[in-house]
């Protein structure tokens, strides 16, 4: 039984390239990676996610040197693929090895596995009762792929895998998450809980944190504008991608998620992992990504994190 008087040390926060708008490593509008690292450091972050493979240098020694100059580290990388598509299995596992090689070279210990947003499910993001589910063969493929990725990460590189449910993917809603946690045992992978994606799916992140304590190994923070989310869910013309452009997902402190309740849940389960601010900013914001990242971190510190 956890003592209600236990006071948690300050939580560890990491930055993410997506908070600076980095989605595609080849996008010409992405900031220079050295500039992003410098801004993340100056904003108060001691660590960062790898982001999309190829944005940061894939030369591990070079990247580690640049991180060291700023007193920073990489906490995790990701595999973001159509995990249910058997025809892409070899490509997915090849990408897994590349990402893990770089993570190992810079001393990172976690790999985030995400089923990629797809054209079918993104139209039904957040609408559980209408969203089509995978059939049994493709579900088995997705679970097998997750287990294969986790095995490569752990046995070849000493990196622990966590699975990230994501809006607009085939792993989003409560029934899918619960089924995944049964089919992918603790020995294979933990859970990465993203507050924004859970709220988008109609789930209560604080409650899931308490119910999935022993599987909870990484947390992503972002915020949600409830009014805009309700509008998108009630419109047959707005899918997940358009909802992002509409500003449904916001920077922490700019939306309606109750982060006091989130902190209470994390305190209760004595969470000691990393929290990454993976912010999707208001598309019309005049605030710079640097100031946004710093402001959100300060907001969380003011709440006692």
C-alpha positions in Angstrom: 0.0 0.0 0.0 1.5 3.4 -1.0 1.6 6.0 1.7 -0.6 9.0 0.9 2.1 11.2 2.5 4.8 10.0 0.1 6.2 13.0 -1.8 7.5 12.2 -5.3 10.7 13.8 -6.4 10.5 16.1 -9.4 9.5 14.2 -12.5 11.9 13.9 -15.4 10.8 15.5 -18.6 12.1 15.0 -22.1 11.5 17.1 -25.3 10.5 15.7 -28.7 11.3 16.9 -32.2 7.5 16.9 -33.0 7.1 19.8 -30.6 9.2 21.8 -33.1 7.0 20.6 -36.0 9.4 17.8 -37.1 7.3 15.0 -38.6 9.1 14.0 -41.8 12.9 14.1 -41.7 13.1 15.2 -45.3 10.7 18.2 -44.7 12.5 21.4 -45.8 10.6 23.4 -43.2 12.1 21.4 -40.3 14.5 23.3 -38.1 18.2 22.5 -38.2 18.8 19.7 -35.8 21.6 21.4 -33.9 19.3 24.4 -33.4 16.5 22.2 -32.1 18.9 20.5 -29.6 20.1 23.9 -28.4 16.6 25.2 -27.9 15.5 22.1 -26.1 18.4 22.4 -23.7 17.8 26.1 -23.1 14.1 25.5 -22.6 15.0 23.3 -19.6 15.1 19.7 -21.0 17.9 17.3 -20.2 16.8 14.7 -22.7 15.0 14.3 -26.0 13.4 11.6 -28.1 15.0 10.6 -31.3 12.0 11.5 -33.4 11.6 10.3 -37.0 14.6 8.2 -38.0 16.9 10.3 -40.2 16.2 13.7 -38.7 19.1 13.6 -36.2 22.4 12.2 -37.6 22.5 8.4 -37.8 26.2 8.5 -36.9 25.9 7.6 -33.2 29.2 9.0 -32.2 28.5 12.3 -33.8 25.1 12.6 -32.2 26.4 11.6 -28.8 29.1 14.2 -29.0 26.5 16.9 -29.8 24.3 15.8 -27.0 27.2 15.8 -24.6 28.1 19.4 -25.4 24.6 20.3 -24.1 24.4 17.9 -21.2 21.7 16.0 -22.9 20.8 12.4 -23.7 18.3 10.5 -25.9 15.7 8.5 -24.0 14.0 6.7 -26.8 13.3 6.2 -30.4 10.3 4.9 -32.3 9.1 2.4 -34.8 6.0 3.9 -36.6 4.8 1.4 -39.1 1.7 -0.5 -40.3 2.2 -3.3 -37.9 -0.7 -5.3 -39.2 0.5 -5.4 -42.8 2.4 -8.7 -43.3 3.8 -7.5 -46.7 5.8 -4.8 -44.8 7.2 -7.0 -42.1 10.7 -7.2 -43.4 10.8 -3.5 -44.0 9.5 -2.9 -40.5 12.1 -5.2 -38.9 14.9 -3.6 -40.9 13.8 -0.2 -39.7 13.7 -1.5 -36.2 17.3 -2.6 -36.4 18.4 0.7 -37.8 16.7 2.7 -35.0 18.0 0.3 -32.3 21.5 0.6 -33.6 21.4 4.3 -33.2 19.7 4.1 -29.8 22.3 1.7 -28.6 25.1 3.9 -29.8 23.8 6.9 -27.8 22.9 4.9 -24.7 19.1 5.1 -25.0 17.2 2.3 -23.3 13.6 2.5 -24.8 11.9 1.8 -28.1 8.4 3.1 -28.6 6.3 0.9 -31.0 3.4 2.7 -32.8 0.9 1.3 -35.3 0.9 4.0 -38.0 -2.2 6.1 -38.7 -4.0 4.7 -41.8 -6.5 6.1 -44.2 -9.3 3.8 -43.0 -9.1 4.3 -39.2 -8.1 7.9 -39.2 -11.6 8.8 -40.4 -13.0 7.1 -37.3 -10.5 8.4 -34.8 -12.2 8.8 -31.4 -15.4 7.1 -32.6 -15.1 3.6 -31.1 -18.6 2.4 -32.0 -18.1 3.1 -35.7 -14.4 2.4 -36.2 -13.7 -0.9 -38.1 -11.5 -3.4 -36.3 -8.8 -5.6 -37.7 -9.9 -9.2 -38.6 -8.3 -12.0 -36.6 -5.5 -12.8 -39.1 -4.3 -9.1 -39.3 -4.6 -8.7 -35.5 -2.4 -11.8 -35.0 0.0 -10.3 -37.5 0.1 -7.0 -35.6 0.7 -8.8 -32.3 3.4 -11.0 -33.7 5.1 -8.0 -35.3 5.1 -6.2 -31.9 6.6 -9.2 -30.2 9.3 -9.5 -33.0 10.2 -5.9 -32.7 10.4 -6.2 -28.9 12.7 -9.3 -29.2 15.1 -7.6 -31.6 15.2 -4.5 -29.4 15.9 -6.4 -26.2 18.0 -9.4 -27.3 20.1 -7.7 -29.9 20.5 -4.3 -28.3 19.4 -4.4 -24.7 16.6 -1.9 -25.3 13.1 -2.2 -23.7 10.0 -1.9 -25.9 6.9 0.0 -25.0 3.7 0.0 -27.1 2.0 3.4 -27.8 -1.8 3.3 -28.6 -2.4 6.1 -31.2 -5.5 7.8 -32.5 -6.3 6.9 -36.1 -4.5 3.6 -35.9 -5.7 0.0 -35.3 -4.6 0.2 -31.7 -6.6 3.1 -30.2 -9.7 2.1 -28.1 -10.1 0.4 -24.8 -11.0 -3.0 -26.2 -7.9 -2.9 -28.5 -5.5 -1.8 -25.7 -6.8 -4.4 -23.3 -6.5 -7.1 -25.9 -3.0 -6.0 -26.7 -1.9 -6.1 -23.1 -3.1 -9.7 -23.0 -1.5 -10.8 -26.2 1.9 -9.0 -25.6 3.0 -10.1 -22.1 4.9 -7.9 -19.7 8.1 -9.8 -20.5 7.9 -8.5 -24.1 6.9 -4.9 -23.7 5.4 -2.2 -21.5 2.9 0.5 -22.2 3.5 4.0 -23.3 0.4 6.1 -22.4 -0.1 9.3 -24.3 -2.6 11.6 -22.5 -3.7 13.3 -25.7 -4.4 10.1 -27.7 -6.2 8.5 -24.7 -8.5 11.5 -24.3 -9.1 11.6 -28.1 -10.2 7.9 -27.8 -12.7 8.7 -25.1 -10.5 7.2 -22.3 -9.5 8.6 -18.9 -5.7 8.7 -18.8 -5.5 9.1 -15.0 -7.6 6.0 -14.5 -5.6 3.9 -17.0 -2.4 5.0 -15.2 -3.8 3.5 -12.0 -5.2 0.4 -13.6 -2.1 -0.4 -15.7 0.5 0.5 -13.1 2.9 -2.5 -13.6 2.8 -2.0 -17.4 3.2 1.8 -17.4 6.8 2.5 -18.5 6.7 5.7 -20.5 4.3 8.6 -20.7 3.7 11.3 -23.3 2.0 14.6 -22.4 0.0 16.8 -24.8 -3.2 18.6 -24.3 -6.7 18.6 -25.9 -9.2 21.3 -26.7 -12.5 19.6 -25.7 -14.7 21.9 -27.7 -12.8 21.3 -30.9 -12.6 17.6 -30.3 -16.4 17.4 -29.8 -16.9 19.3 -33.1 -14.6 16.9 -35.0 -16.2 13.8 -33.5 -19.6 15.1 -34.4 -18.6 15.9 -38.0 -18.5 13.2 -40.6 -16.0 15.2 -42.7 -13.2 15.6 -40.1 -10.7 12.8 -39.6 -7.7 12.7 -37.3 -5.3 14.5 -39.7 -7.7 17.3 -40.3 -8.5 17.5 -36.6 -4.8 18.0 -35.9 -4.7 20.8 -38.4 -7.8 22.3 -36.7 -5.9 22.5 -33.5 -7.6 19.7 -31.4 -4.3 18.6 -29.9 -2.6 21.4 -28.1 0.4 22.3 -26.0 0.3 21.4 -22.3 -1.5 24.1 -20.5 -3.4 25.3 -23.5 -6.2 22.7 -23.4 -8.6 21.0 -21.0 -6.8 17.9 -19.7 -6.7 17.9 -15.9 -3.0 17.7 -15.2 -3.5 17.9 -11.4 -5.5 14.6 -11.7 -2.7 13.2 -13.9 -0.1 14.1 -11.3 -2.2 12.6 -8.5 -2.4 9.3 -10.5 1.4 9.2 -11.2 2.1 10.0 -7.6 -0.2 7.3 -6.4 1.5 4.6 -8.6 4.9 6.0 -7.8 5.8 6.4 -11.5 9.5 6.8 -11.9 9.9 6.7 -15.7 10.4 9.6 -18.2 7.6 11.9 -19.4 8.0 13.3 -22.9 6.2 16.5 -23.9 5.2 15.5 -27.4 3.3 18.7 -28.2 1.1 19.3 -31.3 0.8 23.1 -31.2 -2.0 25.3 -32.3 -1.4 25.8 -36.1 -2.2 29.5 -35.8 0.0 30.1 -32.7 2.4 33.1 -32.9 4.4 31.7 -30.1 7.7 30.0 -31.1 8.2 26.3 -30.5 11.0 27.2 -28.1 8.9 29.4 -26.0 6.0 27.0 -26.2 8.2 24.1 -24.9 9.6 26.2 -22.1 6.2 27.5 -21.1 4.6 24.1 -20.9 7.4 22.7 -18.8 7.2 25.7 -16.4 3.4 25.2 -16.2 3.9 21.6 -15.1 6.5 22.5 -12.6 4.1 25.1 -11.2 1.6 22.3 -10.8 4.1 20.4 -8.7 5.5 17.9 -11.2 
